[in-house]
Amino acid sequence: MSTDSTKKTIGVALGVCLVCSILVSSAAVSLNSIQEKNKRLDRFKNILAAAGLDPLSGDVVDIYNEKIDPVIIDLSTGNPIPDTEYNEMMDPATFNIKALADNPQFSESIPDNEDIAGINRRPKVMAVYQVRVDGQVQKFVLPIYGKGLWSTLYGFITLDRDLTTVRGITFYEHGETPGLGGEVDNPKWKNQWNGKTAFDEQGRVRITVLKGVVDPTNPASEYQVDGLSGSTITSRGVDQLVKYWLSENGYGPFFDYLKENVLNG
Ligand SMILES: Cc1cc2nc3c(=O)[nH]c(=O)nc-3n(C[C@H](O)[C@H](O)[C@H](O)COP(=O)(O)O)c2cc1C
């Protein structure tokens, strides 16, 4: 009797496990395409927000298709890659920096003396997003990433077509502390970036996240953004990652390409 009931108990337990595992795996498989679609939509929303376009003003995909002209560039030369040469990792709509940076075939290590963003590796190519208004490119939304205190922050910085004026910054992924480093998501802090000057007359990167608050009477204030209070390490991380990506080691070659081939043409 007792052997019988032990067998039965195990049998029922195994049966329940089997049914549950079938349910969970079929749910995972059937939800996969929805998850992929949502990831894509989320990326579009972040790009539109970084471009200063309201993703809620209509259908996100329609606005994205109408206003955003994505290009994959070779980071070291700054040249766009023809879309006939794209591989499966180069879809601008799903471009995954982490997956590319983790793949030795598609990434390169950054020399220590250049790695002010603390990222060790970077993709060899990057998806950048041109914002078109009435057929003309008005802004460039550029992916950026770098180390904060607890995490790597992933986001976008937007430059005007003058390639000097910042039009926005946004982070779509980070693990900084809410209320401290997490204030990178605070719209008030983000709004300060709009209109700041990223480079000086000599083309050097000047934009700086201060430790403290910007003094508007200081002539250098056009290059400065308030630090996040109580969050010196995150603030410094943002300062360094922005400096890295805007420098010659980051998007510099792409800016040179644009100046020579697109903006004066
Ligand atoms: C629980 C906890 C969470 C923290 N989170 C952050 C953070 O997200 N970003 C940050 O820069 N500092 C954070 N800090 C503070 C840092 O440890 C460090 O003290 C701070 O960056 C120094 O900034 P301050 O000179 O502006 O005070 C945190 C501290 C504690 C105790």
py3Dmol code that shows the C-alpha trace and the ligand (Angstrom):
import py3Dmol

protein = """\
ATOM      1  CA  MET A   1       0.000   0.000   0.000  1.00  0.00           C
ATOM      2  CA  SER A   2       2.693   2.481   1.006  1.00  0.00           C
ATOM      3  CA  THR A   3       4.857   1.517  -2.064  1.00  0.00           C
ATOM      4  CA  ASP A   4       1.801   2.077  -4.211  1.00  0.00           C
ATOM      5  CA  SER A   5       1.140   5.526  -2.841  1.00  0.00           C
ATOM      6  CA  THR A   6       4.828   6.557  -3.141  1.00  0.00           C
ATOM      7  CA  LYS A   7       4.775   5.485  -6.804  1.00  0.00           C
ATOM      8  CA  LYS A   8       1.528   7.330  -7.319  1.00  0.00           C
ATOM      9  CA  THR A   9       2.902  10.470  -5.649  1.00  0.00           C
ATOM     10  CA  ILE A  10       6.023  10.428  -7.845  1.00  0.00           C
ATOM     11  CA  GLY A  11       3.912   9.676 -10.915  1.00  0.00           C
ATOM     12  CA  VAL A  12       1.560  12.585 -10.219  1.00  0.00           C
ATOM     13  CA  ALA A  13       4.514  14.887  -9.483  1.00  0.00           C
ATOM     14  CA  LEU A  14       6.234  13.903 -12.747  1.00  0.00           C
ATOM     15  CA  GLY A  15       2.984  14.329 -14.651  1.00  0.00           C
ATOM     16  CA  VAL A  16       2.481  17.815 -13.212  1.00  0.00           C
ATOM     17  CA  CYS A  17       6.121  18.694 -14.050  1.00  0.00           C
ATOM     18  CA  LEU A  18       5.709  17.475 -17.614  1.00  0.00           C
ATOM     19  CA  VAL A  19       2.460  19.371 -18.184  1.00  0.00           C
ATOM     20  CA  CYS A  20       3.930  22.544 -16.655  1.00  0.00           C
ATOM     21  CA  SER A  21       7.147  22.337 -18.679  1.00  0.00           C
ATOM     22  CA  ILE A  22       5.139  21.875 -21.886  1.00  0.00           C
ATOM     23  CA  LEU A  23       2.981  24.886 -20.949  1.00  0.00           C
ATOM     24  CA  VAL A  24       5.993  27.081 -20.069  1.00  0.00           C
ATOM     25  CA  SER A  25       8.005  26.171 -23.163  1.00  0.00           C
ATOM     26  CA  SER A  26       5.073  26.612 -25.535  1.00  0.00           C
ATOM     27  CA  ALA A  27       4.300  29.978 -23.899  1.00  0.00           C
ATOM     28  CA  ALA A  28       7.960  31.004 -24.307  1.00  0.00           C
ATOM     29  CA  VAL A  29       7.987  29.966 -27.975  1.00  0.00           C
ATOM     30  CA  SER A  30       4.645  31.581 -28.803  1.00  0.00           C
ATOM     31  CA  LEU A  31       5.551  34.821 -26.973  1.00  0.00           C
ATOM     32  CA  ASN A  32       8.966  35.085 -28.615  1.00  0.00           C
ATOM     33  CA  SER A  33       7.756  36.958 -31.682  1.00  0.00           C
ATOM     34  CA  ILE A  34       5.718  39.357 -29.503  1.00  0.00           C
ATOM     35  CA  GLN A  35       8.787  40.005 -27.354  1.00  0.00           C
ATOM     36  CA  GLU A  36      10.920  40.694 -30.440  1.00  0.00           C
ATOM     37  CA  LYS A  37       8.260  43.064 -31.787  1.00  0.00           C
ATOM     38  CA  ASN A  38       8.103  44.887 -28.449  1.00  0.00           C
ATOM     39  CA  LYS A  39      11.900  45.190 -28.275  1.00  0.00           C
ATOM     40  CA  ARG A  40      11.860  46.736 -31.727  1.00  0.00           C
ATOM     41  CA  LEU A  41       9.070  49.152 -30.759  1.00  0.00           C
ATOM     42  CA  ASP A  42      10.918  50.062 -27.583  1.00  0.00           C
ATOM     43  CA  ARG A  43      14.069  50.849 -29.575  1.00  0.00           C
ATOM     44  CA  PHE A  44      12.060  52.995 -32.011  1.00  0.00           C
ATOM     45  CA  LYS A  45      10.473  54.890 -29.086  1.00  0.00           C
ATOM     46  CA  ASN A  46      13.883  55.576 -27.535  1.00  0.00           C
ATOM     47  CA  ILE A  47      15.313  56.791 -30.824  1.00  0.00           C
ATOM     48  CA  LEU A  48      12.312  59.072 -31.418  1.00  0.00           C
ATOM     49  CA  ALA A  49      12.523  60.440 -27.867  1.00  0.00           C
ATOM     50  CA  ALA A  50      16.260  61.094 -28.322  1.00  0.00           C
ATOM     51  CA  ALA A  51      15.457  62.850 -31.608  1.00  0.00           C
ATOM     52  CA  GLY A  52      13.044  65.151 -29.761  1.00  0.00           C
ATOM     53  CA  LEU A  53      10.033  63.579 -31.510  1.00  0.00           C
ATOM     54  CA  ASP A  54       7.018  62.547 -29.456  1.00  0.00           C
ATOM     55  CA  PRO A  55       6.581  58.764 -29.871  1.00  0.00           C
ATOM     56  CA  LEU A  56       3.002  59.116 -28.601  1.00  0.00           C
ATOM     57  CA  SER A  57       1.951  61.568 -31.329  1.00  0.00           C
ATOM     58  CA  GLY A  58       0.983  58.716 -33.654  1.00  0.00           C
ATOM     59  CA  ASP A  59       1.958  55.218 -34.672  1.00  0.00           C
ATOM     60  CA  VAL A  60       5.559  54.675 -33.530  1.00  0.00           C
ATOM     61  CA  VAL A  61       6.534  52.606 -36.575  1.00  0.00           C
ATOM     62  CA  ASP A  62       5.018  55.160 -38.980  1.00  0.00           C
ATOM     63  CA  ILE A  63       6.797  58.094 -37.314  1.00  0.00           C
ATOM     64  CA  TYR A  64      10.068  56.142 -37.244  1.00  0.00           C
ATOM     65  CA  ASN A  65       9.789  55.204 -40.926  1.00  0.00           C
ATOM     66  CA  GLU A  66       8.879  58.727 -41.934  1.00  0.00           C
ATOM     67  CA  LYS A  67      11.479  60.651 -39.923  1.00  0.00           C
ATOM     68  CA  ILE A  68      14.388  58.340 -39.222  1.00  0.00           C
ATOM     69  CA  ASP A  69      16.951  57.339 -41.762  1.00  0.00           C
ATOM     70  CA  PRO A  70      19.264  54.776 -40.160  1.00  0.00           C
ATOM     71  CA  VAL A  71      22.775  54.053 -41.377  1.00  0.00           C
ATOM     72  CA  ILE A  72      25.342  51.516 -40.271  1.00  0.00           C
ATOM     73  CA  ILE A  73      28.810  53.035 -40.139  1.00  0.00           C
ATOM     74  CA  ASP A  74      32.277  51.620 -39.814  1.00  0.00           C
ATOM     75  CA  LEU A  75      33.453  53.303 -36.604  1.00  0.00           C
ATOM     76  CA  SER A  76      37.137  53.436 -37.498  1.00  0.00           C
ATOM     77  CA  THR A  77      36.695  55.043 -40.948  1.00  0.00           C
ATOM     78  CA  GLY A  78      33.379  56.798 -40.295  1.00  0.00           C
ATOM     79  CA  ASN A  79      32.088  55.589 -43.667  1.00  0.00           C
ATOM     80  CA  PRO A  80      28.584  54.172 -44.076  1.00  0.00           C
ATOM     81  CA  ILE A  81      28.377  50.498 -44.987  1.00  0.00           C
ATOM     82  CA  PRO A  82      26.183  49.800 -48.049  1.00  0.00           C
ATOM     83  CA  ASP A  83      23.073  47.909 -46.941  1.00  0.00           C
ATOM     84  CA  THR A  84      23.902  45.152 -49.430  1.00  0.00           C
ATOM     85  CA  GLU A  85      26.848  44.339 -47.136  1.00  0.00           C
ATOM     86  CA  TYR A  86      24.806  44.152 -43.921  1.00  0.00           C
ATOM     87  CA  ASN A  87      24.922  40.859 -42.041  1.00  0.00           C
ATOM     88  CA  GLU A  88      22.340  39.560 -39.554  1.00  0.00           C
ATOM     89  CA  MET A  89      23.887  41.630 -36.725  1.00  0.00           C
ATOM     90  CA  MET A  90      23.514  44.882 -38.656  1.00  0.00           C
ATOM     91  CA  ASP A  91      19.780  45.554 -38.582  1.00  0.00           C
ATOM     92  CA  PRO A  92      19.456  49.171 -37.371  1.00  0.00           C
ATOM     93  CA  ALA A  93      15.989  48.390 -35.965  1.00  0.00           C
ATOM     94  CA  THR A  94      17.318  45.752 -33.575  1.00  0.00           C
ATOM     95  CA  PHE A  95      20.955  46.797 -33.347  1.00  0.00           C
ATOM     96  CA  ASN A  96      22.353  45.202 -30.207  1.00  0.00           C
ATOM     97  CA  ILE A  97      25.548  46.825 -28.976  1.00  0.00           C
ATOM     98  CA  LYS A  98      26.068  44.270 -26.197  1.00  0.00           C
ATOM     99  CA  ALA A  99      25.750  41.263 -28.504  1.00  0.00           C
ATOM    100  CA  LEU A 100      28.160  42.808 -31.007  1.00  0.00           C
ATOM    101  CA  ALA A 101      30.698  43.901 -28.379  1.00  0.00           C
ATOM    102  CA  ASP A 102      30.666  40.373 -26.879  1.00  0.00           C
ATOM    103  CA  ASN A 103      31.326  38.789 -30.277  1.00  0.00           C
ATOM    104  CA  PRO A 104      35.075  38.854 -31.153  1.00  0.00           C
ATOM    105  CA  GLN A 105      34.263  38.715 -34.868  1.00  0.00           C
ATOM    106  CA  PHE A 106      32.237  41.930 -34.768  1.00  0.00           C
ATOM    107  CA  SER A 107      34.098  43.900 -32.092  1.00  0.00           C
ATOM    108  CA  GLU A 108      37.511  45.257 -31.208  1.00  0.00           C
ATOM    109  CA  SER A 109      39.222  45.996 -27.926  1.00  0.00           C
ATOM    110  CA  ILE A 110      39.870  49.589 -26.960  1.00  0.00           C
ATOM    111  CA  PRO A 111      43.428  50.464 -25.857  1.00  0.00           C
ATOM    112  CA  ASP A 112      43.480  51.252 -22.106  1.00  0.00           C
ATOM    113  CA  ASN A 113      44.779  54.778 -22.664  1.00  0.00           C
ATOM    114  CA  GLU A 114      41.767  55.571 -24.901  1.00  0.00           C
ATOM    115  CA  ASP A 115      39.110  53.775 -22.866  1.00  0.00           C
ATOM    116  CA  ILE A 116      37.838  56.689 -20.803  1.00  0.00           C
ATOM    117  CA  ALA A 117      34.283  55.281 -21.030  1.00  0.00           C
ATOM    118  CA  GLY A 118      35.447  52.058 -19.295  1.00  0.00           C
ATOM    119  CA  ILE A 119      33.915  49.695 -21.859  1.00  0.00           C
ATOM    120  CA  ASN A 120      36.938  47.539 -22.888  1.00  0.00           C
ATOM    121  CA  ARG A 121      35.412  46.569 -26.248  1.00  0.00           C
ATOM    122  CA  ARG A 122      33.204  48.162 -28.857  1.00  0.00           C
ATOM    123  CA  PRO A 123      31.446  47.017 -32.014  1.00  0.00           C
ATOM    124  CA  LYS A 124      33.388  47.636 -35.231  1.00  0.00           C
ATOM    125  CA  VAL A 125      30.208  49.078 -36.718  1.00  0.00           C
ATOM    126  CA  MET A 126      27.463  51.212 -35.210  1.00  0.00           C
ATOM    127  CA  ALA A 127      23.897  52.060 -36.195  1.00  0.00           C
ATOM    128  CA  VAL A 128      23.373  55.817 -36.273  1.00  0.00           C
ATOM    129  CA  TYR A 129      20.050  57.499 -36.937  1.00  0.00           C
ATOM    130  CA  GLN A 130      19.597  60.571 -39.134  1.00  0.00           C
ATOM    131  CA  VAL A 131      16.495  62.628 -38.425  1.00  0.00           C
ATOM    132  CA  ARG A 132      14.876  64.011 -41.561  1.00  0.00           C
ATOM    133  CA  VAL A 133      12.580  67.003 -41.685  1.00  0.00           C
ATOM    134  CA  ASP A 134      11.199  67.965 -45.125  1.00  0.00           C
ATOM    135  CA  GLY A 135      13.729  65.666 -46.746  1.00  0.00           C
ATOM    136  CA  GLN A 136      16.738  67.286 -45.085  1.00  0.00           C
ATOM    137  CA  VAL A 137      18.820  65.732 -42.313  1.00  0.00           C
ATOM    138  CA  GLN A 138      18.355  67.922 -39.249  1.00  0.00           C
ATOM    139  CA  LYS A 139      19.865  65.872 -36.444  1.00  0.00           C
ATOM    140  CA  PHE A 140      21.959  62.792 -35.755  1.00  0.00           C
ATOM    141  CA  VAL A 141      21.015  60.344 -33.000  1.00  0.00           C
ATOM    142  CA  LEU A 142      24.180  58.542 -31.910  1.00  0.00           C
ATOM    143  CA  PRO A 143      24.350  55.506 -29.621  1.00  0.00           C
ATOM    144  CA  ILE A 144      26.593  55.983 -26.581  1.00  0.00           C
ATOM    145  CA  TYR A 145      27.544  53.737 -23.689  1.00  0.00           C
ATOM    146  CA  GLY A 146      29.931  53.641 -20.767  1.00  0.00           C
ATOM    147  CA  LYS A 147      30.443  52.746 -17.130  1.00  0.00           C
ATOM    148  CA  GLY A 148      28.618  54.441 -14.277  1.00  0.00           C
ATOM    149  CA  LEU A 149      28.898  53.301 -10.659  1.00  0.00           C
ATOM    150  CA  TRP A 150      26.962  50.005 -10.690  1.00  0.00           C
ATOM    151  CA  SER A 151      26.368  49.456 -14.349  1.00  0.00           C
ATOM    152  CA  THR A 152      27.069  50.272 -17.959  1.00  0.00           C
ATOM    153  CA  LEU A 153      24.723  52.990 -19.176  1.00  0.00           C
ATOM    154  CA  TYR A 154      23.361  52.630 -22.728  1.00  0.00           C
ATOM    155  CA  GLY A 155      21.750  55.564 -24.466  1.00  0.00           C
ATOM    156  CA  PHE A 156      21.758  58.075 -27.268  1.00  0.00           C
ATOM    157  CA  ILE A 157      23.081  61.597 -27.704  1.00  0.00           C
ATOM    158  CA  THR A 158      21.562  63.788 -30.395  1.00  0.00           C
ATOM    159  CA  LEU A 159      23.529  66.430 -32.272  1.00  0.00           C
ATOM    160  CA  ASP A 160      22.153  69.131 -34.516  1.00  0.00           C
ATOM    161  CA  ARG A 161      23.166  69.103 -38.184  1.00  0.00           C
ATOM    162  CA  ASP A 162      25.823  71.697 -37.248  1.00  0.00           C
ATOM    163  CA  LEU A 163      27.495  68.725 -35.467  1.00  0.00           C
ATOM    164  CA  THR A 164      28.188  71.016 -32.512  1.00  0.00           C
ATOM    165  CA  THR A 165      24.928  71.730 -30.721  1.00  0.00           C
ATOM    166  CA  VAL A 166      23.558  68.997 -28.472  1.00  0.00           C
ATOM    167  CA  ARG A 167      19.842  68.408 -29.021  1.00  0.00           C
ATOM    168  CA  GLY A 168      19.237  65.705 -26.418  1.00  0.00           C
ATOM    169  CA  ILE A 169      20.467  62.788 -24.384  1.00  0.00           C
ATOM    170  CA  THR A 170      18.652  59.741 -23.112  1.00  0.00           C
ATOM    171  CA  PHE A 171      19.576  56.439 -21.467  1.00  0.00           C
ATOM    172  CA  TYR A 172      17.429  53.388 -22.189  1.00  0.00           C
ATOM    173  CA  GLU A 173      19.300  50.954 -19.970  1.00  0.00           C
ATOM    174  CA  HIS A 174      21.311  51.284 -16.762  1.00  0.00           C
ATOM    175  CA  GLY A 175      21.438  49.936 -13.227  1.00  0.00           C
ATOM    176  CA  GLU A 176      22.265  53.117 -11.300  1.00  0.00           C
ATOM    177  CA  THR A 177      20.446  53.789  -8.023  1.00  0.00           C
ATOM    178  CA  PRO A 178      16.966  55.326  -8.373  1.00  0.00           C
ATOM    179  CA  GLY A 179      17.049  58.845  -6.897  1.00  0.00           C
ATOM    180  CA  LEU A 180      20.869  59.018  -7.168  1.00  0.00           C
ATOM    181  CA  GLY A 181      22.658  57.961 -10.360  1.00  0.00           C
ATOM    182  CA  GLY A 182      19.226  56.946 -11.700  1.00  0.00           C
ATOM    183  CA  GLU A 183      18.454  60.664 -11.995  1.00  0.00           C
ATOM    184  CA  VAL A 184      19.997  60.401 -15.473  1.00  0.00           C
ATOM    185  CA  ASP A 185      16.366  59.618 -16.383  1.00  0.00           C
ATOM    186  CA  ASN A 186      15.033  62.823 -14.818  1.00  0.00           C
ATOM    187  CA  PRO A 187      13.537  64.926 -17.661  1.00  0.00           C
ATOM    188  CA  LYS A 188      14.681  68.129 -15.928  1.00  0.00           C
ATOM    189  CA  TRP A 189      18.288  66.975 -15.963  1.00  0.00           C
ATOM    190  CA  LYS A 190      18.053  65.668 -19.523  1.00  0.00           C
ATOM    191  CA  ASN A 191      16.479  68.932 -20.773  1.00  0.00           C
ATOM    192  CA  GLN A 192      19.581  70.863 -19.743  1.00  0.00           C
ATOM    193  CA  TRP A 193      21.549  69.196 -22.528  1.00  0.00           C
ATOM    194  CA  ASN A 194      19.397  70.683 -25.293  1.00  0.00           C
ATOM    195  CA  GLY A 195      21.267  73.661 -26.757  1.00  0.00           C
ATOM    196  CA  LYS A 196      24.620  72.984 -25.080  1.00  0.00           C
ATOM    197  CA  THR A 197      27.742  73.266 -27.208  1.00  0.00           C
ATOM    198  CA  ALA A 198      29.712  70.048 -27.509  1.00  0.00           C
ATOM    199  CA  PHE A 199      32.897  71.338 -29.182  1.00  0.00           C
ATOM    200  CA  ASP A 200      34.940  74.538 -29.025  1.00  0.00           C
ATOM    201  CA  GLU A 201      36.087  76.549 -32.051  1.00  0.00           C
ATOM    202  CA  GLN A 202      39.122  74.286 -32.448  1.00  0.00           C
ATOM    203  CA  GLY A 203      36.874  71.220 -32.611  1.00  0.00           C
ATOM    204  CA  ARG A 204      37.913  69.885 -29.196  1.00  0.00           C
ATOM    205  CA  VAL A 205      35.234  68.125 -27.130  1.00  0.00           C
ATOM    206  CA  ARG A 206      34.278  70.574 -24.380  1.00  0.00           C
ATOM    207  CA  ILE A 207      30.922  69.359 -23.091  1.00  0.00           C
ATOM    208  CA  THR A 208      31.335  68.535 -19.402  1.00  0.00           C
ATOM    209  CA  VAL A 209      29.166  67.192 -16.597  1.00  0.00           C
ATOM    210  CA  LEU A 210      30.235  69.257 -13.607  1.00  0.00           C
ATOM    211  CA  LYS A 211      30.531  68.210 -10.002  1.00  0.00           C
ATOM    212  CA  GLY A 212      27.955  70.738  -8.830  1.00  0.00           C
ATOM    213  CA  VAL A 213      25.706  73.200 -10.553  1.00  0.00           C
ATOM    214  CA  VAL A 214      26.341  75.293 -13.667  1.00  0.00           C
ATOM    215  CA  ASP A 215      26.887  79.006 -13.066  1.00  0.00           C
ATOM    216  CA  PRO A 216      25.014  80.629 -15.980  1.00  0.00           C
ATOM    217  CA  THR A 217      27.180  83.763 -15.749  1.00  0.00           C
ATOM    218  CA  ASN A 218      30.304  81.708 -16.466  1.00  0.00           C
ATOM    219  CA  PRO A 219      31.216  82.020 -20.185  1.00  0.00           C
ATOM    220  CA  ALA A 220      32.028  78.266 -20.174  1.00  0.00           C
ATOM    221  CA  SER A 221      28.454  77.451 -19.117  1.00  0.00           C
ATOM    222  CA  GLU A 222      27.460  76.788 -22.742  1.00  0.00           C
ATOM    223  CA  TYR A 223      29.632  73.648 -22.469  1.00  0.00           C
ATOM    224  CA  GLN A 224      28.458  72.604 -19.000  1.00  0.00           C
ATOM    225  CA  VAL A 225      25.718  70.427 -17.491  1.00  0.00           C
ATOM    226  CA  ASP A 226      24.858  70.077 -13.770  1.00  0.00           C
ATOM    227  CA  GLY A 227      26.245  67.028 -11.982  1.00  0.00           C
ATOM    228  CA  LEU A 228      23.736  64.652 -10.367  1.00  0.00           C
ATOM    229  CA  SER A 229      23.680  65.475  -6.687  1.00  0.00           C
ATOM    230  CA  GLY A 230      25.156  62.774  -4.415  1.00  0.00           C
ATOM    231  CA  SER A 231      26.155  60.836  -7.528  1.00  0.00           C
ATOM    232  CA  THR A 232      29.611  61.958  -8.472  1.00  0.00           C
ATOM    233  CA  ILE A 233      30.563  58.580  -9.913  1.00  0.00           C
ATOM    234  CA  THR A 234      27.578  58.289 -12.271  1.00  0.00           C
ATOM    235  CA  SER A 235      28.016  61.944 -13.283  1.00  0.00           C
ATOM    236  CA  ARG A 236      31.673  61.355 -14.040  1.00  0.00           C
ATOM    237  CA  GLY A 237      30.762  58.209 -15.967  1.00  0.00           C
ATOM    238  CA  VAL A 238      28.321  60.160 -18.158  1.00  0.00           C
ATOM    239  CA  ASP A 239      30.900  62.921 -18.625  1.00  0.00           C
ATOM    240  CA  GLN A 240      33.546  60.431 -19.744  1.00  0.00           C
ATOM    241  CA  LEU A 241      31.315  58.329 -21.985  1.00  0.00           C
ATOM    242  CA  VAL A 242      30.002  61.406 -23.787  1.00  0.00           C
ATOM    243  CA  LYS A 243      33.566  62.687 -24.218  1.00  0.00           C
ATOM    244  CA  TYR A 244      34.700  59.306 -25.545  1.00  0.00           C
ATOM    245  CA  TRP A 245      31.941  58.916 -28.119  1.00  0.00           C
ATOM    246  CA  LEU A 246      32.187  62.505 -29.398  1.00  0.00           C
ATOM    247  CA  SER A 247      35.993  62.324 -29.689  1.00  0.00           C
ATOM    248  CA  GLU A 248      38.267  61.265 -32.548  1.00  0.00           C
ATOM    249  CA  ASN A 249      38.257  57.774 -30.993  1.00  0.00           C
ATOM    250  CA  GLY A 250      34.457  57.619 -31.136  1.00  0.00           C
ATOM    251  CA  TYR A 251      32.355  59.290 -33.836  1.00  0.00           C
ATOM    252  CA  GLY A 252      35.145  61.697 -34.966  1.00  0.00           C
ATOM    253  CA  PRO A 253      35.730  59.863 -38.270  1.00  0.00           C
ATOM    254  CA  PHE A 254      31.963  59.821 -38.929  1.00  0.00           C
ATOM    255  CA  PHE A 255      31.769  63.590 -38.307  1.00  0.00           C
ATOM    256  CA  ASP A 256      34.641  64.077 -40.790  1.00  0.00           C
ATOM    257  CA  TYR A 257      32.809  61.902 -43.312  1.00  0.00           C
ATOM    258  CA  LEU A 258      29.605  63.953 -42.864  1.00  0.00           C
ATOM    259  CA  LYS A 259      31.416  67.288 -43.191  1.00  0.00           C
ATOM    260  CA  GLU A 260      33.145  66.187 -46.389  1.00  0.00           C
ATOM    261  CA  ASN A 261      30.342  64.255 -48.069  1.00  0.00           C
ATOM    262  CA  VAL A 262      26.919  65.127 -46.710  1.00  0.00           C
ATOM    263  CA  LEU A 263      26.562  68.454 -44.960  1.00  0.00           C
ATOM    264  CA  ASN A 264      28.423  70.669 -47.414  1.00  0.00           C
ATOM    265  CA  GLY A 265      27.219  68.763 -50.456  1.00  0.00           C
TER     266      GLY A 265
END
"""
ligand_1 = """\
31
LIG
C 23.009 52.620 -1.500
C 23.854 53.626 -2.235
C 23.631 53.809 -3.571
C 24.405 54.719 -4.316
N 24.178 54.881 -5.627
C 24.955 55.737 -6.340
C 24.784 55.911 -7.743
O 23.907 55.326 -8.388
N 25.632 56.757 -8.387
C 26.625 57.442 -7.735
O 27.372 58.161 -8.387
N 26.791 57.333 -6.422
C 25.980 56.493 -5.712
N 26.168 56.360 -4.364
C 27.143 57.260 -3.710
C 28.557 56.822 -3.983
O 28.844 55.742 -3.165
C 29.498 57.978 -3.692
O 29.435 58.280 -2.357
C 29.085 59.198 -4.466
O 29.190 58.947 -5.842
C 29.899 60.399 -4.107
O 29.174 61.482 -4.631
P 29.168 62.937 -3.945
O 30.622 63.347 -3.890
O 28.351 63.790 -4.867
O 28.543 62.750 -2.606
C 25.407 55.452 -3.643
C 25.612 55.255 -2.282
C 24.855 54.353 -1.589
C 25.115 54.162 -0.120
"""
view = py3Dmol.view(width=600, height=400)
view.addModel(protein, "pdb")
view.setStyle({"model": 0}, {"cartoon": {"style": "trace"}})
view.addModel(ligand_1, "xyz")
view.setStyle({"model": 1}, {"stick": {}})
view.zoomTo()
view.show()
